[in-house]
Amino acid sequence: MKNELIVLFAMLAALTAGPAGAAGYMLAEVSPQSALCIECHKKESPVIYEQWGDSKHFRGNIACFECHKAEKEDPDVYEHYGELISTIVSPKDCGRCHEKEVGEFTASHHSKAARILGSLDNTLAEVVEGNNNFITPMFPMGVSAAAVNGCWQCHGSEVKVMENGKLDPATWPNSGIGRINPDGSEGSCSACHSRHAFSVEQVRQPENCGKCHMGPDHPQIEIYNESKHGIAFRANIDKMNLSSPKWVVGEDYSAAPTCATCHMSATKDQPVTHDVGMRISWNNRPAISIRPEVSDAKLGLPGADVSWEVRRANMENVCLNCHNKDYVTSFYLQYDGLLDLYHQKFAEPGLELMALAKPLMKPVEFSNEIDWTWYEIWHHEGRRARHGVSMMGPDITHWHGTYEVAKHFYSEFVPQLEELIEKGRASGDAAKVQAADALHAKLDEILNSSNHNWYLNKMDPAEKAEREQRMKEFQDRYKN
C-alpha cells in the first residue's frame, strides 16, 4: 500500500510540473522570473495583470515569462531587466504547451491568411486607394496606411524587427490571424483568444469571428445575425453555457449554435478542431467556388488529402444534433443549387467575357470602369449570395446577393462590354477589330442562351405564357 501511494504521488507530481510542451503543462508555483514581471506590471499595466488573473494560465501558474521568454538567437529578442524576452507570443511559442491546437491551426487556411499580401485586394489598398506616404524605419520608401490599417489587421502583417528586437510600427501592433512572425511561424492565436485572459466564453461568441468576417465581401456575422441560428442565440444566450470547459453540443447546450459550434467545437462524435476548413465543403472565396481540398493543395496544406465529402459529413454531424437527416440533406441541396445557378448564369460566362475583353481595355487593372463592375459582381455580390445561402441568410442571399449580381450584370457589365465592342470596331486597329468581333460573338451566344434570352425578349413562349398565367392568378387572388 505504501509503495502504491508513492507511485501515485509521483504520477501526480509529474502531471503538475511536467516539462514544457506536455499536455496540461502547469507549474507548482509562479516562477521567479514571472514573479518579478508581476511585481512591476501589477503597477505599470494593471489591466493586463487583471486579465491574466482571470485566466486559466493564472490557475496553472503560467505567467509573463513562460510565454514571452526568448532565446538569444531569436530575431526579435531583447533584454528586459536581465531577462531575454520577445514582445510577440507566436503560435510557435504557444505550441510549447498547446501542441495539438497549434498543429491544427498551422494546417488551416487561417494561418495562411497573410499570403494574400501582394494579391489583387492589396493592389487596391496599396495603389488604388493608397500611397507610400507612411514612412517607418523598416519602410524608408514608405508603405500604404490603407493596407497597414485595413488588410493587414485581419489577414496579418509580416512583422519587421528593428534594432534591439523592437518591432516596426507599420507591422505592430497586429493580431491578424495569418501574421508572419519573426520566428518564421504563421498566425496569431490572439486573433481569436484575446490576451491576456484568453476567455473561452469570449472566443465562443459570434462577434469574436465578426471582427474580420463582416462587410461587403464576406458578411458572415451579418448573415448569422439575420439567420434563425443568430436569432435563437440572442434569445437564449443565458442557456448557452458558454463558460463550460467541455461545451459539447447536445450535451452542454442545445439552444443555438455559434460560429464555433459549427466550425470548431466538439460534438458527441468529434473533438474540437482548430482547422476551420475541416467542416467546409465549398471555398466561396474565388470567382467560381472550388472544393476545399483544391485550395488546400494550392497552399501545400495537409487538407489536400481530405475530400469535401468527408468535410461535409463532419458538418452534417454537427447539424444532426438539432435537425433530422432529411432537413440537413435538403439544406445542402438548396445550397449546391444556388452555387450552380451563380456559376452557370454569371460567374463562368463573366470570366469568359472578361478574358475576351482584355485586348480592348487599358492594360492597368482598375483603370477601366468594367474592372470595378466585374470585381464587385464576383468579389462582393457573388460572395454575399454564396455565403448567405451557406448560412441560411435569405435576405443577404437574395437582395444583397443574387439581385445585386443580376442588376449589375445586365445594367452595367453587358452595356460596358457593348461599348468596348463598339470602340474596338471603330478603332481602325485590325487586332482590336478582331478582338471586338470575338467578344461580340461570345456575348451574343451568352445572351441568346436559356439563362439570358429574357433580356433580348426571346423567352421560350411556353415559359412566357406560364409566367403570365401565374401573374394573373396572383392578381386575382389579391385584387379585393
DONUVO-987455 format. One record per residue (C-alpha): x, y, z; residue in three letters. Coordinates in steps of 0.5 Angstrom, whole numbers, plus 500, padded with zeros to 3 digits. Last residue first. Layout:
N
<r <X,Y,Z>,'ALA'>,
...
END
This chain:
480
<r <380,585,393>,'ASN'>,
<r <385,584,388>,'LYS'>,
<r <389,580,392>,'TYR'>,
<r <388,573,389>,'ARG'>,
<r <386,575,382>,'ASP'>,
<r <393,579,382>,'GLN'>,
<r <397,573,384>,'PHE'>,
<r <393,568,379>,'GLU'>,
<r <394,573,373>,'LYS'>,
<r <402,573,375>,'MET'>,
<r <402,566,375>,'ARG'>,
<r <398,566,368>,'GLN'>,
<r <403,571,365>,'GLU'>,
<r <409,566,368>,'ARG'>,
<r <406,560,364>,'GLU'>,
<r <405,564,358>,'ALA'>,
<r <413,566,358>,'LYS'>,
<r <415,559,359>,'GLU'>,
<r <411,557,353>,'ALA'>,
<r <414,562,349>,'PRO'>,
<r <421,561,351>,'ASP'>,
<r <424,568,353>,'MET'>,
<r <427,572,347>,'LYS'>,
<r <426,579,349>,'ASN'>,
<r <433,580,349>,'LEU'>,
<r <434,580,356>,'TYR'>,
<r <429,574,357>,'TRP'>,
<r <435,570,353>,'ASN'>,
<r <439,570,359>,'HIS'>,
<r <440,563,362>,'ASN'>,
<r <437,560,356>,'SER'>,
<r <442,562,352>,'SER'>,
<r <442,568,347>,'ASN'>,
<r <445,573,352>,'LEU'>,
<r <451,568,352>,'ILE'>,
<r <452,567,345>,'GLU'>,
<r <451,574,343>,'ASP'>,
<r <457,576,348>,'LEU'>,
<r <461,571,345>,'LYS'>,
<r <460,573,338>,'ALA'>,
<r <461,580,341>,'HIS'>,
<r <468,579,344>,'LEU'>,
<r <471,575,338>,'ALA'>,
<r <469,581,334>,'ASP'>,
<r <472,586,339>,'ALA'>,
<r <478,582,339>,'ALA'>,
<r <479,582,331>,'GLN'>,
<r <477,590,331>,'VAL'>,
<r <482,591,336>,'LYS'>,
<r <488,587,332>,'ALA'>,
<r <486,591,326>,'ALA'>,
<r <487,597,329>,'ASP'>,
<r <482,602,326>,'GLY'>,
<r <479,604,332>,'SER'>,
<r <471,604,330>,'ALA'>,
<r <471,596,332>,'ARG'>,
<r <474,597,338>,'GLY'>,
<r <470,603,340>,'LYS'>,
<r <464,599,339>,'GLU'>,
<r <466,592,342>,'ILE'>,
<r <468,596,349>,'LEU'>,
<r <462,600,349>,'GLU'>,
<r <458,593,348>,'GLU'>,
<r <462,590,354>,'LEU'>,
<r <460,596,358>,'GLN'>,
<r <453,595,357>,'PRO'>,
<r <453,588,359>,'VAL'>,
<r <457,590,365>,'PHE'>,
<r <453,595,368>,'GLU'>,
<r <445,594,367>,'SER'>,
<r <445,587,366>,'TYR'>,
<r <451,584,370>,'PHE'>,
<r <450,590,375>,'HIS'>,
<r <443,588,377>,'LYS'>,
<r <444,581,376>,'ALA'>,
<r <449,581,382>,'VAL'>,
<r <446,586,386>,'GLU'>,
<r <439,581,386>,'TYR'>,
<r <444,575,387>,'THR'>,
<r <447,578,393>,'GLY'>,
<r <445,583,398>,'HIS'>,
<r <437,582,396>,'TRP'>,
<r <438,575,395>,'HIS'>,
<r <443,571,399>,'THR'>,
<r <443,577,404>,'ILE'>,
<r <436,577,405>,'ASP'>,
<r <436,569,406>,'PRO'>,
<r <441,568,411>,'GLY'>,
<r <441,561,412>,'MET'>,
<r <449,560,413>,'MET'>,
<r <451,557,406>,'SER'>,
<r <446,561,403>,'VAL'>,
<r <449,568,405>,'GLY'>,
<r <456,566,404>,'HIS'>,
<r <454,564,397>,'ARG'>,
<r <450,570,395>,'ALA'>,
<r <455,575,399>,'ARG'>,
<r <461,572,395>,'ARG'>,
<r <457,574,389>,'GLY'>,
<r <456,581,391>,'GLU'>,
<r <463,583,393>,'HIS'>,
<r <468,579,390>,'HIS'>,
<r <464,577,384>,'TRP'>,
<r <460,582,382>,'ILE'>,
<r <464,587,385>,'GLU'>,
<r <470,586,381>,'TYR'>,
<r <466,585,375>,'TRP'>,
<r <464,593,376>,'THR'>,
<r <471,595,378>,'TRP'>,
<r <474,592,372>,'ASP'>,
<r <469,595,368>,'ILE'>,
<r <470,602,369>,'GLU'>,
<r <477,601,367>,'ASN'>,
<r <484,604,370>,'SER'>,
<r <482,598,376>,'PHE'>,
<r <488,594,373>,'GLU'>,
<r <493,597,368>,'VAL'>,
<r <493,595,361>,'PRO'>,
<r <487,600,358>,'LYS'>,
<r <482,595,355>,'MET'>,
<r <480,592,348>,'LEU'>,
<r <485,587,349>,'PRO'>,
<r <482,585,356>,'LYS'>,
<r <475,584,353>,'ALA'>,
<r <476,577,351>,'LEU'>,
<r <478,575,358>,'ALA'>,
<r <473,579,361>,'MET'>,
<r <468,575,357>,'LEU'>,
<r <470,568,359>,'GLU'>,
<r <470,570,367>,'LEU'>,
<r <463,573,366>,'GLY'>,
<r <460,567,363>,'PRO'>,
<r <463,563,368>,'GLU'>,
<r <461,567,374>,'ALA'>,
<r <454,569,372>,'PHE'>,
<r <449,564,370>,'LYS'>,
<r <453,558,371>,'GLN'>,
<r <457,559,377>,'HIS'>,
<r <451,563,380>,'TYR'>,
<r <446,558,379>,'LEU'>,
<r <450,552,381>,'ASP'>,
<r <452,556,387>,'LEU'>,
<r <445,557,389>,'LEU'>,
<r <443,549,388>,'GLY'>,
<r <449,547,392>,'ASP'>,
<r <446,551,398>,'TYR'>,
<r <439,548,397>,'GLN'>,
<r <441,541,396>,'LEU'>,
<r <445,542,402>,'TYR'>,
<r <439,544,406>,'PHE'>,
<r <435,539,403>,'SER'>,
<r <440,534,406>,'THR'>,
<r <440,537,413>,'VAL'>,
<r <433,537,414>,'TYR'>,
<r <432,530,411>,'ASP'>,
<r <437,528,416>,'LYS'>,
<r <434,531,422>,'ASN'>,
<r <436,537,426>,'HIS'>,
<r <439,539,432>,'CYS'>,
<r <445,535,434>,'ASN'>,
<r <444,533,426>,'LEU'>,
<r <447,539,424>,'CYS'>,
<r <454,538,428>,'VAL'>,
<r <455,531,424>,'ASN'>,
<r <453,534,418>,'GLU'>,
<r <459,539,419>,'MET'>,
<r <464,533,419>,'ASN'>,
<r <460,529,413>,'ALA'>,
<r <461,536,409>,'ARG'>,
<r <468,535,411>,'ARG'>,
<r <469,528,409>,'VAL'>,
<r <465,529,402>,'GLU'>,
<r <470,535,401>,'TRP'>,
<r <476,531,401>,'SER'>,
<r <481,531,406>,'VAL'>,
<r <488,529,403>,'ASP'>,
<r <489,537,401>,'ALA'>,
<r <488,538,408>,'GLY'>,
<r <495,537,409>,'PRO'>,
<r <497,544,407>,'LEU'>,
<r <501,546,401>,'GLY'>,
<r <498,552,399>,'LEU'>,
<r <495,550,393>,'LYS'>,
<r <493,543,395>,'ALA'>,
<r <489,547,401>,'ASP'>,
<r <485,551,395>,'SER'>,
<r <484,544,392>,'VAL'>,
<r <482,540,398>,'GLU'>,
<r <477,546,400>,'PRO'>,
<r <473,545,393>,'ARG'>,
<r <472,551,389>,'ILE'>,
<r <467,557,388>,'SER'>,
<r <468,561,382>,'ILE'>,
<r <470,568,383>,'ALA'>,
<r <474,566,389>,'PRO'>,
<r <473,566,396>,'ARG'>,
<r <467,561,396>,'ASN'>,
<r <471,555,399>,'ASN'>,
<r <466,549,399>,'TRP'>,
<r <465,543,403>,'SER'>,
<r <467,547,410>,'ILE'>,
<r <468,542,416>,'ARG'>,
<r <475,541,416>,'MET'>,
<r <477,548,414>,'GLY'>,
<r <476,551,421>,'VAL'>,
<r <483,548,423>,'ASP'>,
<r <483,549,430>,'HIS'>,
<r <479,543,432>,'THR'>,
<r <475,541,438>,'VAL'>,
<r <473,533,438>,'PRO'>,
<r <468,530,434>,'GLN'>,
<r <463,525,436>,'ASP'>,
<r <459,528,441>,'LYS'>,
<r <460,534,438>,'THR'>,
<r <466,539,440>,'ALA'>,
<r <468,546,437>,'SER'>,
<r <471,548,431>,'MET'>,
<r <466,550,425>,'HIS'>,
<r <459,549,427>,'CYS'>,
<r <460,551,435>,'THR'>,
<r <465,556,434>,'ALA'>,
<r <461,560,429>,'CYS'>,
<r <455,560,434>,'THR'>,
<r <450,554,435>,'PRO'>,
<r <443,555,439>,'ALA'>,
<r <439,553,445>,'ALA'>,
<r <443,546,445>,'SER'>,
<r <448,546,451>,'TYR'>,
<r <452,542,455>,'ASP'>,
<r <450,535,452>,'GLU'>,
<r <447,537,445>,'GLY'>,
<r <453,541,443>,'VAL'>,
<r <459,539,447>,'VAL'>,
<r <462,545,452>,'TRP'>,
<r <467,542,456>,'LYS'>,
<r <470,547,460>,'PRO'>,
<r <463,551,460>,'SER'>,
<r <464,558,460>,'SER'>,
<r <459,559,454>,'LEU'>,
<r <453,555,458>,'ASN'>,
<r <449,557,452>,'MET'>,
<r <442,558,456>,'LYS'>,
<r <443,565,458>,'ASP'>,
<r <445,567,451>,'ILE'>,
<r <438,564,449>,'ASN'>,
<r <434,570,445>,'ALA'>,
<r <441,572,442>,'ARG'>,
<r <443,565,440>,'PHE'>,
<r <436,564,437>,'ALA'>,
<r <436,570,433>,'ILE'>,
<r <443,568,431>,'GLY'>,
<r <441,561,429>,'HIS'>,
<r <435,563,425>,'LYS'>,
<r <439,567,421>,'SER'>,
<r <439,575,421>,'GLU'>,
<r <445,575,426>,'ASN'>,
<r <449,570,422>,'TYR'>,
<r <449,573,416>,'ILE'>,
<r <451,580,419>,'GLU'>,
<r <457,576,422>,'ILE'>,
<r <458,572,416>,'GLN'>,
<r <459,579,411>,'PRO'>,
<r <465,576,407>,'HIS'>,
<r <465,581,401>,'ASP'>,
<r <461,587,403>,'PRO'>,
<r <463,587,411>,'GLY'>,
<r <464,582,416>,'MET'>,
<r <468,576,418>,'HIS'>,
<r <474,580,420>,'CYS'>,
<r <472,582,427>,'LYS'>,
<r <466,578,427>,'GLY'>,
<r <469,572,429>,'CYS'>,
<r <469,574,436>,'ASN'>,
<r <462,577,435>,'GLU'>,
<r <460,570,435>,'PRO'>,
<r <462,569,442>,'GLN'>,
<r <465,562,443>,'ARG'>,
<r <472,566,444>,'VAL'>,
<r <469,570,449>,'GLN'>,
<r <467,565,454>,'GLU'>,
<r <474,561,453>,'VAL'>,
<r <477,567,456>,'SER'>,
<r <484,568,454>,'PHE'>,
<r <485,573,460>,'ALA'>,
<r <491,576,457>,'HIS'>,
<r <490,577,451>,'ARG'>,
<r <485,576,446>,'SER'>,
<r <484,568,444>,'HIS'>,
<r <481,570,437>,'CYS'>,
<r <487,574,434>,'ALA'>,
<r <491,572,440>,'SER'>,
<r <493,566,437>,'CYS'>,
<r <496,569,431>,'SER'>,
<r <499,566,425>,'GLY'>,
<r <505,564,421>,'GLU'>,
<r <511,562,424>,'SER'>,
<r <518,564,422>,'GLY'>,
<r <521,567,429>,'ASP'>,
<r <520,574,426>,'PRO'>,
<r <512,573,426>,'ASN'>,
<r <508,572,419>,'ILE'>,
<r <501,574,422>,'ARG'>,
<r <496,570,419>,'GLY'>,
<r <490,571,424>,'ILE'>,
<r <492,579,424>,'GLY'>,
<r <494,581,431>,'SER'>,
<r <498,587,430>,'ASN'>,
<r <501,592,434>,'PRO'>,
<r <506,592,430>,'TRP'>,
<r <507,592,423>,'THR'>,
<r <508,599,421>,'ALA'>,
<r <510,601,428>,'PRO'>,
<r <517,597,426>,'ASP'>,
<r <518,592,432>,'LEU'>,
<r <524,593,437>,'LYS'>,
<r <529,587,438>,'GLY'>,
<r <535,592,440>,'ASN'>,
<r <535,594,432>,'GLU'>,
<r <528,594,428>,'MET'>,
<r <524,587,427>,'VAL'>,
<r <519,587,421>,'LYS'>,
<r <513,583,423>,'VAL'>,
<r <510,581,416>,'GLU'>,
<r <503,583,417>,'SER'>,
<r <496,579,419>,'GLY'>,
<r <490,578,415>,'HIS'>,
<r <485,582,419>,'CYS'>,
<r <490,588,421>,'GLN'>,
<r <494,587,415>,'TRP'>,
<r <488,589,410>,'CYS'>,
<r <486,595,414>,'GLY'>,
<r <491,599,418>,'ASN'>,
<r <497,597,414>,'VAL'>,
<r <494,597,407>,'ALA'>,
<r <491,604,408>,'ALA'>,
<r <497,607,411>,'ALA'>,
<r <501,605,405>,'SER'>,
<r <508,604,405>,'VAL'>,
<r <514,609,405>,'GLY'>,
<r <521,608,402>,'MET'>,
<r <524,608,409>,'PRO'>,
<r <520,602,410>,'PHE'>,
<r <523,599,416>,'MET'>,
<r <525,605,420>,'PRO'>,
<r <517,608,418>,'THR'>,
<r <515,612,413>,'ILE'>,
<r <507,612,411>,'PHE'>,
<r <507,617,405>,'ASN'>,
<r <507,611,400>,'ASN'>,
<r <500,612,397>,'ASN'>,
<r <493,608,398>,'GLY'>,
<r <487,607,395>,'GLU'>,
<r <489,605,388>,'VAL'>,
<r <496,603,390>,'VAL'>,
<r <497,600,396>,'GLU'>,
<r <490,598,398>,'ALA'>,
<r <487,596,391>,'LEU'>,
<r <493,593,390>,'THR'>,
<r <493,589,396>,'ASN'>,
<r <486,586,394>,'ASP'>,
<r <489,584,388>,'LEU'>,
<r <494,580,391>,'SER'>,
<r <501,583,394>,'GLY'>,
<r <499,580,401>,'LEU'>,
<r <494,575,401>,'ILE'>,
<r <499,570,404>,'ARG'>,
<r <497,574,410>,'ALA'>,
<r <492,569,411>,'ALA'>,
<r <496,563,412>,'LYS'>,
<r <495,561,419>,'SER'>,
<r <487,562,418>,'HIS'>,
<r <487,557,412>,'HIS'>,
<r <489,551,417>,'SER'>,
<r <495,547,418>,'ALA'>,
<r <498,552,423>,'THR'>,
<r <492,552,427>,'PHE'>,
<r <491,544,427>,'GLU'>,
<r <499,544,430>,'GLY'>,
<r <498,550,434>,'VAL'>,
<r <492,546,438>,'GLU'>,
<r <495,540,438>,'LYS'>,
<r <502,543,441>,'GLU'>,
<r <499,547,446>,'HIS'>,
<r <504,547,451>,'CYS'>,
<r <511,549,447>,'ARG'>,
<r <506,551,442>,'GLY'>,
<r <504,557,445>,'CYS'>,
<r <511,560,443>,'ASP'>,
<r <511,557,436>,'LYS'>,
<r <504,560,435>,'PRO'>,
<r <507,567,437>,'SER'>,
<r <508,571,443>,'VAL'>,
<r <511,577,440>,'ILE'>,
<r <514,582,445>,'THR'>,
<r <520,578,446>,'SER'>,
<r <524,576,452>,'ILE'>,
<r <531,575,455>,'LEU'>,
<r <532,577,462>,'GLU'>,
<r <536,582,466>,'GLY'>,
<r <531,587,467>,'TYR'>,
<r <529,587,459>,'HIS'>,
<r <534,584,454>,'GLU'>,
<r <532,584,447>,'TYR'>,
<r <530,578,442>,'VAL'>,
<r <526,579,436>,'ASP'>,
<r <530,575,431>,'PRO'>,
<r <531,570,436>,'ASP'>,
<r <539,567,437>,'GLU'>,
<r <539,570,444>,'LYS'>,
<r <533,565,446>,'GLU'>,
<r <526,568,448>,'ALA'>,
<r <521,568,454>,'LYS'>,
<r <515,572,453>,'HIS'>,
<r <510,566,455>,'CYS'>,
<r <513,563,461>,'GLU'>,
<r <516,570,463>,'PHE'>,
<r <509,573,464>,'CYS'>,
<r <505,568,467>,'ALA'>,
<r <504,560,468>,'ILE'>,
<r <502,559,475>,'ASN'>,
<r <497,554,473>,'GLY'>,
<r <491,558,476>,'ARG'>,
<r <494,564,473>,'PHE'>,
<r <494,561,466>,'HIS'>,
<r <487,559,467>,'LYS'>,
<r <485,567,466>,'SER'>,
<r <482,572,471>,'ASP'>,
<r <489,574,474>,'GLY'>,
<r <492,575,467>,'TRP'>,
<r <486,580,465>,'GLN'>,
<r <488,584,472>,'GLU'>,
<r <495,584,471>,'TYR'>,
<r <494,586,464>,'ILE'>,
<r <489,592,466>,'VAL'>,
<r <494,594,472>,'PRO'>,
<r <500,595,467>,'SER'>,
<r <505,599,471>,'GLU'>,
<r <503,597,478>,'LYS'>,
<r <502,590,477>,'LYS'>,
<r <507,590,471>,'HIS'>,
<r <512,591,476>,'CYS'>,
<r <511,586,481>,'GLU'>,
<r <508,581,476>,'ILE'>,
<r <515,581,472>,'CYS'>,
<r <519,580,478>,'LEU'>,
<r <514,574,480>,'ALA'>,
<r <515,572,473>,'SER'>,
<r <522,571,473>,'GLN'>,
<r <522,567,480>,'PRO'>,
<r <517,562,477>,'SER'>,
<r <510,562,480>,'VAL'>,
<r <508,556,483>,'GLU'>,
<r <507,548,482>,'ALA'>,
<r <508,550,475>,'LEU'>,
<r <503,548,469>,'MET'>,
<r <503,544,463>,'TYR'>,
<r <496,540,461>,'GLY'>,
<r <499,537,455>,'ALA'>,
<r <507,537,456>,'ALA'>,
<r <511,542,452>,'GLY'>,
<r <514,545,458>,'ALA'>,
<r <516,539,462>,'PRO'>,
<r <511,536,467>,'GLY'>,
<r <510,540,474>,'ALA'>,
<r <503,538,476>,'THR'>,
<r <503,532,472>,'LEU'>,
<r <509,529,474>,'ALA'>,
<r <508,531,481>,'ALA'>,
<r <501,527,481>,'LEU'>,
<r <505,521,478>,'MET'>,
<r <510,521,484>,'ALA'>,
<r <504,522,489>,'PHE'>,
<r <501,515,486>,'LEU'>,
<r <508,512,486>,'VAL'>,
<r <509,513,493>,'ILE'>,
<r <502,511,495>,'LEU'>,
<r <503,504,491>,'GLU'>,
<r <509,503,495>,'ASN'>,
<r <506,505,502>,'LYS'>,
<r <500,500,500>,'MET'>,
END
